Amino acid sequence: MSAATTSWHSVSAAEAVAATGSGPQGLSAAEADRRLRDLGPNELAPPRPSSAAAVLGAQFRGVVVLLLVTAAAVSLAMGDRLDATAIGVVIGINAILGFTLELRARRPWKR
């Protein structure tokens, strides 16, 4: 049973313990030290930061925004510039708010 290809959700606890070379009490200190030395720490790599342009572009990929863009285009094609402008303003406000909130959420806490 390979750890990389095992569907861990479908094996019993006893099978998982046996497959990982552990036991009911966990790993011994020596085995834990060896695995840390050989395999490295058990942690995820930090996510790559997104550029401001990517965050802004993501604001225009939602289904609702695409519907609004389509509605604005149809209004403009029908000669209703006021409705098209109003829809465009709503799209712009949504993009600005979403962009600002997303950037704040992605910024790490500073003390």
C-alpha positions as CSV (number, residue, x, y, z in Angstrom):
1,M,0.0,0.0,0.0
2,S,1.7,3.3,-1.1
3,A,1.0,6.3,1.0
4,A,0.8,8.6,-2.1
5,T,-1.9,6.5,-3.8
6,T,-3.8,5.2,-0.7
7,S,-7.4,6.4,-0.3
8,W,-7.0,6.9,3.5
9,H,-10.7,7.6,4.0
10,S,-11.5,4.0,2.9
11,V,-9.1,2.1,5.1
12,S,-9.7,1.0,8.7
13,A,-7.7,2.6,11.5
14,A,-5.7,-0.6,12.0
15,E,-4.8,-0.7,8.3
16,A,-3.7,2.9,8.4
17,V,-1.5,2.4,11.5
18,A,0.1,-0.7,9.9
19,A,0.6,1.1,6.5
20,T,2.4,4.0,8.1
21,G,4.6,1.9,10.2
22,S,3.2,3.3,13.4
23,G,1.6,1.6,16.4
24,P,-1.3,2.2,18.9
25,Q,1.0,4.4,20.9
26,G,2.3,6.4,17.9
27,L,5.9,6.6,16.8
28,S,8.9,6.3,19.1
29,A,10.9,9.4,19.6
30,A,13.8,7.9,17.6
31,E,11.5,7.0,14.7
32,A,9.9,10.5,14.8
33,D,13.4,12.1,14.7
34,R,14.5,9.8,11.8
35,R,11.4,10.7,9.8
36,L,11.8,14.4,10.5
37,R,15.4,14.2,9.3
38,D,14.7,12.0,6.2
39,L,11.3,13.4,5.1
40,G,11.3,17.0,6.5
41,P,8.6,18.7,8.6
42,N,5.0,17.8,8.0
43,E,3.8,21.2,6.7
44,L,2.3,22.7,3.6
45,A,4.2,25.2,1.5
46,P,2.8,28.7,1.8
47,P,0.5,29.7,-1.1
48,R,1.9,31.9,-3.8
49,P,0.7,35.4,-3.4
50,S,-1.7,36.8,-6.1
51,S,-0.9,40.0,-7.9
52,A,-3.3,42.9,-7.6
53,A,-4.1,42.5,-11.3
54,A,-5.2,38.9,-10.8
55,V,-7.4,39.9,-7.8
56,L,-9.0,42.6,-9.9
57,G,-9.5,40.3,-12.8
58,A,-11.2,37.8,-10.6
59,Q,-13.9,40.3,-9.8
60,F,-15.2,40.1,-13.3
61,R,-15.4,36.3,-13.6
62,G,-18.5,35.7,-11.5
63,V,-21.7,34.5,-13.1
64,V,-23.7,37.5,-11.8
65,V,-21.2,39.9,-13.1
66,L,-21.2,38.3,-16.5
67,L,-25.0,38.5,-16.5
68,L,-24.8,42.2,-15.7
69,V,-22.2,42.8,-18.4
70,T,-24.5,41.0,-20.9
71,A,-27.5,43.1,-19.7
72,A,-25.4,46.3,-20.1
73,A,-24.4,45.2,-23.7
74,V,-28.0,44.4,-24.6
75,S,-29.2,47.8,-23.2
76,L,-26.5,49.6,-25.1
77,A,-27.4,47.7,-28.3
78,M,-31.0,48.7,-27.9
79,G,-30.0,52.3,-27.5
80,D,-30.8,52.6,-23.8
81,R,-27.7,54.4,-22.6
82,L,-29.1,55.3,-19.2
83,D,-29.7,51.6,-18.2
84,A,-26.4,50.6,-19.7
85,T,-24.6,53.3,-17.7
86,A,-26.4,52.4,-14.5
87,I,-25.5,48.7,-14.9
88,G,-21.9,49.7,-15.6
89,V,-21.8,51.8,-12.4
90,V,-23.1,48.8,-10.4
91,I,-20.4,46.6,-12.0
92,G,-17.8,49.1,-11.2
93,I,-18.9,49.5,-7.5
94,N,-19.0,45.7,-7.2
95,A,-15.4,45.4,-8.6
96,I,-14.0,48.1,-6.4
97,L,-15.6,46.7,-3.2
98,G,-14.7,43.1,-4.1
99,F,-11.1,44.1,-5.0
100,T,-10.6,46.1,-1.8
101,L,-12.0,43.4,0.5
102,E,-10.1,40.6,-1.3
103,L,-6.8,42.5,-0.9
104,R,-7.4,43.2,2.8
105,A,-8.3,39.5,3.3
106,R,-5.1,38.4,1.6
107,R,-2.8,40.8,3.5
108,P,-1.2,39.1,6.5
109,W,-1.9,40.5,10.0
110,K,0.6,43.0,11.1
111,R,1.2,43.9,14.8
